[in-house]
């Protein structure tokens, strides 16, 4: 279903077309789709939809999971030839087996899909397919091919689908369908079916180049073919992921056969098993149910003794209040696998929960010395420092991290909280300005910077940094207001 958002987002872009005419960016001559939707506009639309999803609480913000999906996604995207295209990969908390690409390189994977994959290459195949939708400009091409579609009808449909998918409500989708024009919808689905095959072909090349098993895309198609659910059975054909056919599987296998093998492609990394365990824990309704699940896994010969199962069991023990048992389990995992970072942060968290604060901070400090600027580790360490009233230290290590590593909105908000708790109020407002900028709210960002500039005791560096950022935002706001005036129809009676 979410894949259809790529096509339906076209209508939203059409509604913004006047801004493109007024903008300074010129499209590449020879690509007619760019005259409808520029790359900058794709980025704006994708960011807006991503923010809407994040605001529903459906985007998973767990640091380890964010890092894992981003790492594997970027590994595949690095092999794409679309110069300058940036990607953001994220996980949606949804049991449905699905994935989707939004305008601007935003690629989402449902938690249910990651748990349904049999190995890391199957996950890579899905990501490669969605990456290919972006690099092949299927969004812009769909808009250009369907430029006569009803803008208002399809934009309303897009909003209803987003809401229904985020909340799990099939009623919202059905209501939107009743308002949609069937002929326009059929025209779009016919166009996007060819896109699906193209994304398969390009994606298989990407995953093979990144070192994954190219056969895994076809094998996961077979997994998808066996899936069904209430929403999937109720939604009309054009809202579903393109059905898996014998021809599509055969073509995927034929394409995969063209790539040489090294024998290493089918192996999954440790990170894959740990991510699945962490997702399983987050998806469990209670800590006790998660504990029961991983305990049963330990008794299953196919899963007993695997790092993913042992990690999941230790996490479940910690979540269920069995902190001492969890600390013992994590200590064993660290001893046997000193290079696996989540085991170190898990040990420190368990020690903290068991009341051994001294051991916990010793574990954090040791881990940070081994793995400097690792994002999840540093985030957990900063959170522990803040919980113990050591906000200045938290602010310092977060600043050191986020000056080097591009942060997520949640991480920017965390450093703002740390700065505020440490009494660094001006910096806290500056960070909140960056948080609002990432959400696309320039007005709130400017307000935060004005407050920061009005704080007493600013040094010259702070004044220059805050003032420069505010000037940049004000320039953009002025340009946007001018573009808005230019896009508005003139009133012949007023002579304007």
LOGUTI-629268 format. One line per field, with one value per residue (C-alpha): residue number from 1; residue in one letter; chain; x, y, z. Coordinates in steps of 0.1 Angstrom, whole numbers, plus 5000, padded with zeros to 4 digits. Layout:
<pts>
num c(NUM, ...)
residu c(A, ...)
chaine c(A, ...)
u c(X, ...)
v c(Y, ...)
w c(Z, ...)
</pts>
This chain:
<pts>
num c(1, 2, 3, 4, 5, 6, 7, 8, 9, 10, 11, 12, 13, 14, 15, 16, 17, 18, 19, 20, 21, 22, 23, 24, 25, 26, 27, 28, 29, 30, 31, 32, 33, 34, 35, 36, 37, 38, 39, 40, 41, 42, 43, 44, 45, 46, 47, 48, 49, 50, 51, 52, 53, 54, 55, 56, 57, 58, 59, 60, 61, 62, 63, 64, 65, 66, 67, 68, 69, 70, 71, 72, 73, 74, 75, 76, 77, 78, 79, 80, 81, 82, 83, 84, 85, 86, 87, 88, 89, 90, 91, 92, 93, 94, 95, 96, 97, 98, 99, 100, 101, 102, 103, 104, 105, 106, 107, 108, 109, 110, 111, 112, 113, 114, 115, 116, 117, 118, 119, 120, 121, 122, 123, 124, 125, 126, 127, 128, 129, 130, 131, 132, 133, 134, 135, 136, 137, 138, 139, 140, 141, 142, 143, 144, 145, 146, 147, 148, 149, 150, 151, 152, 153, 154, 155, 156, 157, 158, 159, 160, 161, 162, 163, 164, 165, 166, 167, 168, 169, 170, 171, 172, 173, 174, 175, 176, 177, 178, 179, 180, 181, 182, 183, 184, 185, 186, 187, 188, 189, 190, 191, 192, 193, 194, 195, 196, 197, 198, 199, 200, 201, 202, 203, 204, 205, 206, 207, 208, 209, 210, 211, 212, 213, 214, 215, 216, 217, 218, 219, 220, 221, 222, 223, 224, 225, 226, 227, 228, 229, 230, 231, 232, 233, 234, 235, 236, 237, 238, 239, 240, 241, 242, 243, 244, 245, 246, 247, 248, 249, 250, 251, 252, 253, 254, 255, 256, 257, 258, 259, 260, 261, 262, 263, 264, 265, 266, 267, 268, 269, 270, 271, 272, 273, 274, 275, 276, 277, 278, 279, 280, 281, 282, 283, 284, 285, 286, 287, 288, 289, 290, 291, 292, 293, 294, 295, 296, 297, 298, 299, 300, 301, 302, 303, 304, 305, 306, 307, 308, 309, 310, 311, 312, 313, 314, 315, 316, 317, 318, 319, 320, 321, 322, 323, 324, 325, 326, 327, 328, 329, 330, 331, 332, 333, 334, 335, 336, 337, 338, 339, 340, 341, 342, 343, 344, 345, 346, 347, 348, 349, 350, 351, 352, 353, 354, 355, 356, 357, 358, 359, 360, 361, 362, 363, 364, 365, 366, 367, 368, 369, 370, 371, 372, 373, 374, 375, 376, 377, 378, 379, 380, 381, 382, 383, 384, 385, 386, 387, 388, 389, 390, 391, 392, 393, 394, 395, 396, 397, 398, 399, 400, 401, 402, 403, 404, 405, 406, 407, 408, 409, 410, 411, 412, 413, 414, 415, 416, 417, 418, 419, 420, 421, 422, 423, 424, 425, 426, 427, 428, 429, 430, 431, 432, 433, 434, 435, 436, 437, 438, 439, 440, 441, 442, 443, 444, 445, 446, 447, 448, 449, 450, 451, 452, 453, 454, 455, 456, 457, 458, 459, 460, 461, 462, 463, 464, 465, 466, 467, 468, 469, 470, 471, 472, 473, 474, 475, 476, 477, 478, 479, 480, 481, 482, 483, 484, 485, 486, 487, 488, 489, 490, 491, 492, 493, 494, 495, 496)
residu c(X, X, X, X, X, X, X, X, X, X, X, X, X, X, X, X, X, X, X, X, X, X, X, X, X, X, X, X, X, X, X, X, X, X, X, X, X, X, X, X, X, X, X, X, X, X, X, X, X, X, X, X, X, X, X, X, X, X, X, X, X, X, X, X, X, X, X, X, X, X, X, X, X, X, X, X, X, X, X, X, X, X, X, X, X, X, X, X, X, X, X, X, X, X, X, X, X, X, X, X, X, X, X, X, X, X, X, X, X, X, X, X, X, X, X, X, X, X, X, X, X, X, X, X, X, X, X, X, X, X, X, X, X, X, X, X, X, X, X, X, X, X, X, X, X, X, X, X, X, X, X, X, X, X, X, X, X, X, X, X, X, X, X, X, X, X, X, X, X, X, X, X, X, X, X, X, X, X, X, X, X, X, X, X, X, X, X, X, X, X, X, X, X, X, X, X, X, X, X, X, X, X, X, X, X, X, X, X, X, X, X, X, X, X, X, X, X, X, X, X, X, X, X, X, X, X, X, X, X, X, X, X, X, X, X, X, X, X, X, X, X, X, X, X, X, X, X, X, X, X, X, X, X, X, X, X, X, X, X, X, X, X, X, X, X, X, X, X, X, X, X, X, X, X, X, X, X, X, X, X, X, X, X, X, X, X, X, X, X, X, X, X, X, X, X, X, X, X, X, X, X, X, X, X, X, X, X, X, X, X, X, X, X, X, X, X, X, X, X, X, X, X, X, X, X, X, X, X, X, X, X, X, X, X, X, X, X, X, X, X, X, X, X, X, X, X, X, X, X, X, X, X, X, X, X, X, X, X, X, X, X, X, X, X, X, X, X, X, X, X, X, X, X, X, X, X, X, X, X, X, X, X, X, X, X, X, X, X, X, X, X, X, X, X, X, X, X, X, X, X, X, X, X, X, X, X, X, X, X, X, X, X, X, X, X, X, X, X, X, X, X, X, X, X, X, X, X, X, X, X, X, X, X, X, X, X, X, X, X, X, X, X, X, X, X, X, X, X, X, X, X, X, X, X, X, X, X, X, X, X, X, X, X, X, X, X, X, X, X, X, X, X, X, X, X, X, X, X, X, X, X, X, X, X, X, X, X, X, X, X, X, X, X, X, X, X)
chaine c(A, A, A, A, A, A, A, A, A, A, A, A, A, A, A, A, A, A, A, A, A, A, A, A, A, A, A, A, A, A, A, A, A, A, A, A, A, A, A, A, A, A, A, A, A, A, A, A, A, A, A, A, A, A, A, A, A, A, A, A, A, A, A, A, A, A, A, A, A, A, A, A, A, A, A, A, A, A, A, A, A, A, A, A, A, A, A, A, A, A, A, A, A, A, A, A, A, A, A, A, A, A, A, A, A, A, A, A, A, A, A, A, A, A, A, A, A, A, A, A, A, A, A, A, A, A, A, A, A, A, A, A, A, A, A, A, A, A, A, A, A, A, A, A, A, A, A, A, A, A, A, A, A, A, A, A, A, A, A, A, A, A, A, A, A, A, A, A, A, A, A, A, A, A, A, A, A, A, A, A, A, A, A, A, A, A, A, A, A, A, A, A, A, A, A, A, A, A, A, A, A, A, A, A, A, A, A, A, A, A, A, A, A, A, A, A, A, A, A, A, A, A, A, A, A, A, A, A, A, A, A, A, A, A, A, A, A, A, A, A, A, A, A, A, A, A, A, A, A, A, A, A, A, A, A, A, A, A, A, A, A, A, A, A, A, A, A, A, A, A, A, A, A, A, A, A, A, A, A, A, A, A, A, A, A, A, A, A, A, A, A, A, A, A, A, A, A, A, A, A, A, A, A, A, A, A, A, A, A, A, A, A, A, A, A, A, A, A, A, A, A, A, A, A, A, A, A, A, A, A, A, A, A, A, A, A, A, A, A, A, A, A, A, A, A, A, A, A, A, A, A, A, A, A, A, A, A, A, A, A, A, A, A, A, A, A, A, A, A, A, A, A, A, A, A, A, A, A, A, A, A, A, A, A, A, A, A, A, A, A, A, A, A, A, A, A, A, A, A, A, A, A, A, A, A, A, A, A, A, A, A, A, A, A, A, A, A, A, A, A, A, A, A, A, A, A, A, A, A, A, A, A, A, A, A, A, A, A, A, A, A, A, A, A, A, A, A, A, A, A, A, A, A, A, A, A, A, A, A, A, A, A, A, A, A, A, A, A, A, A, A, A, A, A, A, A, A, A, A, A, A, A, A, A, A, A, A, A, A, A, A, A, A, A, A, A)
u c(5000, 5027, 5044, 5014, 5022, 5051, 5026, 4999, 5024, 5025, 4992, 5006, 5036, 5013, 4996, 5030, 5039, 5037, 5065, 5087, 5081, 5091, 5122, 5158, 5166, 5165, 5156, 5179, 5170, 5158, 5141, 5104, 5096, 5118, 5096, 5069, 5089, 5124, 5148, 5144, 5107, 5110, 5130, 5104, 5076, 5094, 5105, 5069, 5055, 5083, 5075, 5038, 5047, 5071, 5045, 5022, 5048, 5051, 5088, 5111, 5136, 5156, 5193, 5206, 5178, 5182, 5219, 5215, 5189, 5208, 5241, 5227, 5207, 5237, 5259, 5235, 5228, 5266, 5265, 5238, 5248, 5224, 5249, 5239, 5209, 5208, 5189, 5173, 5163, 5140, 5118, 5081, 5065, 5039, 5035, 5025, 5050, 5057, 5083, 5080, 5100, 5089, 5100, 5135, 5151, 5131, 5129, 5108, 5107, 5079, 5091, 5069, 5090, 5123, 5110, 5096, 5129, 5149, 5183, 5200, 5201, 5163, 5162, 5188, 5167, 5137, 5159, 5176, 5142, 5130, 5163, 5158, 5124, 5141, 5172, 5150, 5129, 5097, 5079, 5086, 5080, 5046, 5036, 5046, 5026, 4995, 4996, 4959, 4948, 4925, 4948, 4924, 4910, 4944, 4959, 4929, 4935, 4972, 4964, 4937, 4961, 4989, 4965, 4950, 4984, 4998, 4969, 4960, 4926, 4911, 4881, 4901, 4915, 4880, 4866, 4893, 4888, 4851, 4861, 4889, 4884, 4887, 4900, 4928, 4938, 4939, 4961, 4985, 4987, 4994, 5023, 5037, 5037, 5064, 5082, 5081, 5099, 5125, 5131, 5136, 5162, 5181, 5178, 5193, 5224, 5227, 5225, 5249, 5274, 5270, 5279, 5245, 5230, 5211, 5189, 5174, 5150, 5132, 5131, 5115, 5089, 5078, 5076, 5054, 5032, 5023, 5013, 4978, 4959, 4926, 4938, 4955, 4924, 4901, 4921, 4916, 4944, 4960, 4966, 4985, 5021, 5022, 5012, 5040, 5036, 5055, 5069, 5082, 5100, 5114, 5127, 5143, 5160, 5172, 5187, 5204, 5220, 5240, 5261, 5291, 5292, 5319, 5301, 5298, 5267, 5241, 5257, 5240, 5259, 5257, 5239, 5210, 5204, 5206, 5183, 5157, 5160, 5156, 5126, 5110, 5114, 5099, 5070, 5061, 5030, 5046, 5082, 5069, 5058, 5091, 5109, 5087, 5095, 5132, 5132, 5114, 5139, 5167, 5151, 5147, 5178, 5176, 5180, 5196, 5230, 5228, 5239, 5205, 5187, 5211, 5210, 5172, 5169, 5192, 5172, 5140, 5153, 5164, 5130, 5112, 5130, 5155, 5185, 5210, 5204, 5206, 5239, 5253, 5241, 5256, 5289, 5292, 5283, 5309, 5336, 5329, 5323, 5342, 5338, 5300, 5290, 5254, 5266, 5287, 5258, 5235, 5259, 5261, 5223, 5218, 5243, 5226, 5192, 5206, 5218, 5256, 5261, 5298, 5302, 5277, 5296, 5329, 5314, 5302, 5336, 5354, 5331, 5334, 5372, 5370, 5343, 5346, 5317, 5295, 5261, 5239, 5265, 5271, 5233, 5228, 5258, 5244, 5210, 5225, 5245, 5214, 5195, 5222, 5222, 5254, 5239, 5271, 5290, 5261, 5261, 5298, 5299, 5268, 5283, 5315, 5294, 5269, 5296, 5309, 5279, 5248, 5221, 5185, 5158, 5155, 5192, 5191, 5162, 5183, 5212, 5188, 5175, 5210, 5220, 5189, 5195, 5231, 5221, 5234, 5201, 5212, 5227, 5195, 5175, 5200, 5196, 5158, 5161, 5180, 5153, 5126, 5146, 5148, 5110, 5108, 5093, 5114, 5092, 5097, 5134, 5138, 5119, 5142, 5173, 5159, 5154, 5190, 5204, 5185, 5201, 5225, 5262, 5267, 5303, 5313, 5313, 5277, 5266, 5282, 5268, 5233, 5231, 5245, 5219, 5191, 5201, 5201, 5166, 5153, 5167, 5149, 5116, 5118, 5123, 5095, 5071, 5081, 5075, 5041, 5031, 5042, 5023, 4990, 4967, 4965, 4932, 4926, 4901, 4927, 4953, 4978)
v c(5000, 5025, 5021, 5037, 5068, 5074, 5078, 5096, 5121, 5134, 5153, 5171, 5182, 5195, 5217, 5233, 5237, 5276, 5277, 5258, 5284, 5312, 5294, 5299, 5263, 5254, 5218, 5197, 5202, 5170, 5156, 5167, 5152, 5179, 5206, 5193, 5183, 5194, 5176, 5204, 5200, 5163, 5169, 5193, 5169, 5139, 5158, 5169, 5134, 5120, 5146, 5137, 5100, 5109, 5131, 5101, 5083, 5055, 5061, 5040, 5063, 5036, 5046, 5011, 5004, 5038, 5032, 4997, 5005, 5036, 5017, 4989, 5014, 5037, 5007, 4998, 5035, 5041, 5019, 5040, 5063, 5091, 5117, 5141, 5121, 5118, 5091, 5088, 5053, 5046, 5019, 5023, 5006, 4985, 4948, 4948, 4935, 4965, 4992, 5024, 5052, 5088, 5118, 5131, 5098, 5089, 5051, 5035, 4998, 4984, 4965, 4936, 4933, 4932, 4905, 4886, 4884, 4852, 4868, 4902, 4898, 4897, 4930, 4944, 4934, 4954, 4984, 4982, 4981, 5012, 5030, 5023, 5039, 5071, 5070, 5062, 5093, 5073, 5100, 5128, 5105, 5094, 5131, 5139, 5109, 5117, 5155, 5156, 5138, 5156, 5174, 5179, 5144, 5127, 5150, 5142, 5105, 5108, 5124, 5098, 5069, 5084, 5087, 5053, 5036, 5054, 5046, 5012, 5023, 5007, 5030, 5061, 5044, 5032, 5066, 5081, 5055, 5064, 5099, 5090, 5089, 5053, 5061, 5083, 5057, 5029, 5051, 5055, 5019, 5009, 5033, 5022, 4985, 4991, 5010, 4979, 4958, 4985, 4989, 4951, 4951, 4981, 4970, 4936, 4952, 4975, 4948, 4926, 4954, 4960, 4923, 4909, 4878, 4889, 4858, 4871, 4895, 4867, 4846, 4874, 4878, 4843, 4852, 4882, 4860, 4839, 4869, 4881, 4902, 4921, 4953, 4937, 4917, 4947, 4973, 4975, 4963, 4997, 5003, 4971, 4964, 4951, 4914, 4889, 4870, 4840, 4862, 4887, 4861, 4845, 4878, 4886, 4852, 4856, 4890, 4877, 4849, 4875, 4884, 4864, 4849, 4849, 4825, 4852, 4869, 4849, 4855, 4879, 4903, 4903, 4936, 4920, 4894, 4921, 4944, 4917, 4909, 4945, 4949, 4918, 4932, 4966, 4949, 4927, 4938, 4933, 4926, 4892, 4882, 4891, 4872, 4841, 4844, 4845, 4818, 4796, 4805, 4793, 4759, 4758, 4741, 4764, 4795, 4784, 4800, 4825, 4860, 4875, 4851, 4857, 4894, 4894, 4873, 4897, 4927, 4910, 4903, 4939, 4951, 4926, 4940, 4911, 4935, 4913, 4884, 4907, 4921, 4887, 4878, 4910, 4905, 4871, 4885, 4913, 4888, 4866, 4894, 4925, 4941, 4942, 4976, 4970, 4944, 4971, 4996, 4967, 4958, 4994, 4998, 4966, 4976, 5009, 4993, 4969, 4998, 4995, 5030, 5030, 4998, 5012, 5044, 5025, 5003, 5033, 5051, 5019, 5014, 5051, 5048, 5017, 5031, 5069, 5088, 5057, 5072, 5048, 5043, 5080, 5087, 5060, 5073, 5109, 5098, 5080, 5111, 5133, 5108, 5112, 5150, 5153, 5174, 5194, 5162, 5150, 5183, 5180, 5145, 5151, 5183, 5164, 5137, 5159, 5182, 5152, 5130, 5143, 5141, 5130, 5153, 5132, 5136, 5174, 5176, 5155, 5179, 5208, 5192, 5185, 5221, 5234, 5212, 5222, 5259, 5266, 5282, 5302, 5270, 5251, 5276, 5274, 5236, 5239, 5262, 5234, 5209, 5231, 5236, 5198, 5197, 5224, 5251, 5281, 5305, 5286, 5283, 5320, 5326, 5303, 5321, 5355, 5343, 5329, 5362, 5380, 5359, 5377, 5368, 5356, 5354, 5367, 5332, 5326, 5359, 5353, 5318, 5326, 5358, 5341, 5313, 5338, 5358, 5326, 5317, 5352, 5352, 5320, 5332, 5364, 5345, 5321, 5350, 5366, 5333, 5329, 5364, 5356, 5324, 5340, 5349, 5386, 5406, 5424, 5448, 5460, 5465, 5444)
w c(5000, 5009, 4976, 4960, 4981, 4957, 4929, 4948, 4961, 4925, 4931, 4961, 4940, 4912, 4937, 4944, 4908, 4908, 4933, 4909, 4882, 4906, 4919, 4908, 4901, 4865, 4854, 4833, 4796, 4781, 4812, 4810, 4844, 4860, 4847, 4870, 4901, 4908, 4931, 4956, 4956, 4959, 4990, 5005, 4999, 5013, 5044, 5049, 5046, 5068, 5095, 5094, 5100, 5127, 5144, 5147, 5167, 5141, 5132, 5154, 5171, 5189, 5183, 5175, 5150, 5134, 5130, 5116, 5089, 5079, 5076, 5054, 5033, 5027, 5018, 4990, 4979, 4976, 4945, 4928, 4900, 4908, 4918, 4946, 4958, 4995, 5014, 5048, 5059, 5087, 5103, 5108, 5138, 5119, 5118, 5081, 5057, 5036, 5026, 5006, 4990, 4994, 4973, 4981, 4991, 5022, 5024, 5051, 5061, 5083, 5114, 5102, 5070, 5087, 5110, 5081, 5062, 5064, 5061, 5056, 5018, 5016, 5035, 5012, 4982, 4995, 5003, 4969, 4952, 4970, 4964, 4927, 4927, 4938, 4915, 4885, 4892, 4892, 4912, 4887, 4858, 4873, 4877, 4841, 4828, 4848, 4847, 4838, 4870, 4895, 4918, 4947, 4945, 4945, 4972, 4995, 4988, 4997, 5030, 5039, 5030, 5052, 5081, 5076, 5073, 5103, 5125, 5111, 5101, 5070, 5072, 5063, 5032, 5021, 5026, 5004, 4978, 4975, 4966, 4941, 4904, 4892, 4857, 4870, 4896, 4869, 4847, 4875, 4885, 4849, 4848, 4881, 4873, 4848, 4875, 4897, 4871, 4865, 4903, 4905, 4877, 4889, 4926, 4919, 4904, 4934, 4960, 4941, 4939, 4976, 4983, 4990, 4974, 4943, 4945, 4977, 4960, 4942, 4973, 4993, 4966, 4973, 5010, 5001, 4979, 5009, 5031, 5036, 5061, 5066, 5051, 5022, 5014, 5016, 4997, 4959, 4936, 4930, 4967, 4972, 4965, 4929, 4931, 4928, 4895, 4881, 4854, 4880, 4900, 4869, 4856, 4890, 4891, 4855, 4863, 4895, 4875, 4856, 4886, 4898, 4933, 4960, 4984, 5011, 4999, 5018, 5052, 5076, 5098, 5136, 5133, 5114, 5142, 5169, 5151, 5147, 5184, 5194, 5171, 5185, 5220, 5210, 5192, 5222, 5241, 5275, 5289, 5301, 5266, 5252, 5279, 5271, 5234, 5238, 5264, 5239, 5212, 5235, 5236, 5198, 5182, 5152, 5174, 5206, 5213, 5185, 5194, 5184, 5207, 5237, 5232, 5230, 5261, 5280, 5268, 5278, 5313, 5317, 5305, 5328, 5359, 5362, 5361, 5378, 5355, 5326, 5338, 5341, 5306, 5291, 5309, 5292, 5258, 5262, 5273, 5243, 5218, 5229, 5195, 5195, 5208, 5218, 5243, 5261, 5263, 5274, 5302, 5314, 5313, 5333, 5359, 5363, 5367, 5393, 5414, 5406, 5394, 5397, 5376, 5350, 5344, 5344, 5316, 5297, 5299, 5289, 5259, 5248, 5249, 5227, 5203, 5203, 5188, 5182, 5180, 5200, 5227, 5231, 5232, 5259, 5279, 5277, 5288, 5318, 5327, 5326, 5348, 5374, 5372, 5352, 5324, 5317, 5309, 5288, 5269, 5263, 5248, 5227, 5213, 5205, 5187, 5168, 5155, 5136, 5129, 5112, 5140, 5138, 5151, 5183, 5189, 5184, 5209, 5234, 5232, 5237, 5268, 5281, 5275, 5292, 5322, 5323, 5324, 5289, 5280, 5249, 5234, 5242, 5222, 5193, 5193, 5193, 5163, 5145, 5156, 5141, 5109, 5105, 5108, 5081, 5104, 5096, 5116, 5149, 5142, 5138, 5170, 5189, 5175, 5185, 5220, 5220, 5208, 5236, 5264, 5286, 5288, 5252, 5240, 5206, 5190, 5201, 5189, 5155, 5152, 5162, 5141, 5110, 5113, 5118, 5088, 5066, 5078, 5073, 5037, 5029, 5045, 5025, 4992, 5000, 5007, 4974, 4956, 4972, 4960, 4925, 4925, 4934, 4905, 4897, 4902, 4869, 4886, 4911, 4883, 4902)
</pts>
